[in-house]
Amino acid sequence: MRKLDIVDWGVILLGLDDIAGIEGRLYASDIANFAAHELMSISSGEDLFDVVACLALDSEISTIVLREQVEKICNTKALNLDLSKRKWRLVAMEYLLAQLSTESVYGLIELSGFWAAHEWSSDAPPSMLGKRNDISSERYHSKAHFEHVIEEHQQWLQKERTCLIPRNYD
């Protein structure tokens, strides 16, 4: 996520819990590293300076206190956690597609499982929203249909990247 430049405090907060499609979660040391980076852009007089400094300096902080502090940051900054969920979903989909089964039946099951875990989001690719349900089971599980579904997911990823990843202008 850091490579994509999409980490913010909302992403950090959600990363304290299990994320559908991502193995593991963030630890205090991950948050301390992010907080240390964030400290470079905060002046000592700002409201959140002490909270961010505490997170940057204490990688042994308890999960309960850690969550409270990160929630305080998110609330103060009025962050959109739905946007943060989309960022995690983007990374999870990139991971899934990179290791997706090449067998059409299993690949379709994996993709369906992903979207089920994400509550069948309304912005999912059309093939995952039950559209075009009039095709036969044989056609649905065909290699050609599977390739079409993968292409829809690649297009979805590109659209999400465009929306979520800031452009760095030189």
Backbone torsions as a table, in degrees:
resi	resn	phi	psi	omega
1	MET	NA	-35.1	-179.9
2	ARG	-62.4	-39.7	179.0
3	LYS	-60.2	-33.7	-178.7
4	LEU	-81.5	-9.2	-178.8
5	ASP	61.0	43.6	-179.9
6	ILE	-121.4	12.7	179.6
7	VAL	-82.5	131.2	172.3
8	ASP	-141.5	-178.8	-177.4
9	TRP	-65.7	-29.0	175.5
10	GLY	-66.2	-41.2	176.4
11	VAL	-62.6	-41.8	178.3
12	ILE	-61.8	-46.8	-179.1
13	LEU	-59.3	-49.0	-179.6
14	LEU	-65.6	-29.7	179.6
15	GLY	-71.3	-10.3	175.5
16	LEU	-73.6	-17.2	177.8
17	ASP	-110.3	170.7	174.7
18	ASP	-67.7	138.6	178.7
19	ILE	-112.3	130.5	179.8
20	ALA	-57.8	124.8	178.1
21	GLY	90.9	-2.7	179.6
22	ILE	-122.4	129.0	177.0
23	GLU	-84.3	131.4	177.8
24	GLY	89.0	-177.3	179.5
25	ARG	-148.8	173.9	179.8
26	LEU	-78.8	150.3	178.4
27	TYR	-114.6	168.1	-179.2
28	ALA	-55.4	-36.9	179.8
29	SER	-65.7	-35.8	175.9
30	ASP	-63.2	-42.8	-178.2
31	ILE	-70.3	-37.1	177.1
32	ALA	-61.0	-41.4	177.7
33	ASN	-63.7	-44.3	178.8
34	PHE	-64.3	-44.1	-179.4
35	ALA	-62.3	-39.9	178.5
36	ALA	-61.3	-40.5	177.7
37	HIS	-65.9	-41.4	-179.8
38	GLU	-66.6	-32.4	-179.6
39	LEU	-58.1	-28.9	-179.2
40	MET	-64.7	-21.1	-177.6
41	SER	-108.8	10.4	-179.6
42	ILE	-117.0	133.0	176.3
43	SER	-84.9	154.4	-174.6
44	SER	-63.0	-16.7	179.8
45	GLY	-89.1	-8.1	-177.8
46	GLU	-71.4	151.1	-177.4
47	ASP	-54.0	-41.4	-173.8
48	LEU	-90.5	0.9	-175.7
49	PHE	-56.1	-49.1	-177.1
50	ASP	-63.2	-39.8	-179.9
51	VAL	-65.5	-47.9	-179.3
52	VAL	-65.6	-40.1	178.5
53	ALA	-62.5	-42.0	178.3
54	CYS	-60.7	-44.3	179.1
55	LEU	-65.8	-35.5	-179.2
56	ALA	-70.9	-32.7	-173.6
57	LEU	-93.5	-16.0	-174.9
58	ASP	-122.9	91.8	179.5
59	SER	-84.2	2.7	178.8
60	GLU	-105.7	11.3	-176.8
61	ILE	-63.7	144.9	-179.3
62	SER	-66.9	154.1	-178.8
63	THR	-61.6	-37.3	-179.1
64	ILE	-64.4	-49.4	179.5
65	VAL	-65.7	-40.5	178.2
66	LEU	-57.3	-49.5	179.6
67	ARG	-60.8	-45.2	179.6
68	GLU	-58.5	-43.4	-177.7
69	GLN	-68.5	-42.7	179.8
70	VAL	-68.2	-38.3	175.6
71	GLU	-61.6	-40.2	178.2
72	LYS	-60.3	-43.6	178.2
73	ILE	-62.0	-47.7	-179.1
74	CYS	-61.1	-43.2	179.5
75	ASN	-66.1	-43.2	179.7
76	THR	-62.7	-40.9	-179.9
77	LYS	-83.2	-5.0	-178.6
78	ALA	51.7	50.4	-178.0
79	LEU	-73.9	146.9	178.1
80	ASN	-87.2	102.4	-177.7
81	LEU	-70.7	-22.5	174.2
82	ASP	-64.0	-38.5	176.5
83	LEU	-65.0	-40.4	178.1
84	SER	-64.1	-38.2	176.3
85	LYS	-62.6	-40.6	178.3
86	ARG	-62.0	-36.9	179.1
87	LYS	-64.7	-44.9	177.1
88	TRP	-62.9	-40.5	-179.2
89	ARG	-63.4	-39.1	177.0
90	LEU	-59.1	-49.4	-179.5
91	VAL	-64.0	-41.5	179.7
92	ALA	-63.0	-40.1	179.2
93	MET	-68.6	-39.6	176.7
94	GLU	-60.4	-41.5	178.0
95	TYR	-64.0	-45.9	-179.2
96	LEU	-61.1	-47.9	-178.3
97	LEU	-63.8	-30.9	179.9
98	ALA	-69.0	-25.7	-178.1
99	GLN	-123.1	17.8	-178.4
100	LEU	-63.0	139.3	176.9
101	SER	-58.3	140.5	177.6
102	THR	-83.7	-11.9	175.1
103	GLU	-77.4	123.5	-172.5
104	SER	-56.7	-43.8	-178.2
105	VAL	-61.6	-48.5	-178.1
106	TYR	-69.5	-38.6	177.7
107	GLY	-62.3	-41.9	178.0
108	LEU	-65.8	-37.5	176.9
109	ILE	-63.8	-43.1	179.6
110	GLU	-62.6	-43.4	179.1
111	LEU	-65.5	-42.5	177.9
112	SER	-62.7	-40.5	177.9
113	GLY	-61.6	-39.7	177.9
114	PHE	-59.6	-51.1	-176.2
115	TRP	-69.9	-31.2	174.6
116	ALA	-63.3	-42.7	178.7
117	ALA	-64.4	-24.9	178.3
118	HIS	-101.9	24.8	172.7
119	GLU	57.1	36.4	177.2
120	TRP	47.5	54.9	-178.8
121	SER	-47.1	138.5	-176.1
122	SER	-65.8	-15.9	179.3
123	ASP	-98.5	12.6	177.2
124	ALA	-65.0	159.6	175.3
125	PRO	-55.9	148.3	-175.8
126	PRO	-52.2	-38.1	-177.9
127	SER	-65.0	-19.9	-179.4
128	MET	-95.7	-2.6	-179.0
129	LEU	-105.0	11.5	178.8
130	GLY	80.0	10.2	176.6
131	LYS	-79.3	152.5	-177.2
132	ARG	62.4	41.2	-179.3
133	ASN	-75.2	-0.7	-174.8
134	ASP	-86.1	9.7	178.7
135	ILE	-90.7	151.7	-178.6
136	SER	-70.0	161.6	178.1
137	SER	-61.6	-39.1	179.6
138	GLU	-62.5	-45.6	179.5
139	ARG	-67.2	-41.3	-178.5
140	TYR	-58.3	-41.9	-176.4
141	HIS	-88.5	5.7	-178.8
142	SER	-72.2	158.3	178.1
143	LYS	-61.6	-40.4	-179.0
144	ALA	-62.2	-44.2	179.3
145	HIS	-66.4	-41.0	178.9
146	PHE	-59.4	-43.9	178.1
147	GLU	-62.6	-37.9	177.0
148	HIS	-64.0	-42.8	180.0
149	VAL	-64.2	-41.8	177.4
150	ILE	-62.3	-42.4	178.0
151	GLU	-61.1	-40.9	176.0
152	GLU	-59.8	-39.8	-179.9
153	HIS	-69.5	-36.3	176.0
154	GLN	-63.8	-41.5	177.3
155	GLN	-64.8	-40.7	177.6
156	TRP	-61.2	-44.4	178.3
157	LEU	-59.2	-44.7	-179.1
158	GLN	-62.3	-41.3	178.1
159	LYS	-63.5	-43.9	178.7
160	GLU	-64.9	-41.9	177.6
161	ARG	-58.9	-44.2	-179.6
162	THR	-60.9	-39.6	-179.0
163	CYS	-76.7	-34.1	-168.3
164	LEU	-104.3	-23.5	-175.4
165	ILE	-98.5	119.7	-179.0
166	PRO	-65.9	146.6	175.8
167	ARG	-89.3	131.6	176.8
168	ASN	-95.9	114.9	180.0
169	TYR	-93.9	127.7	179.8
170	ASP	-86.0	NA	NA
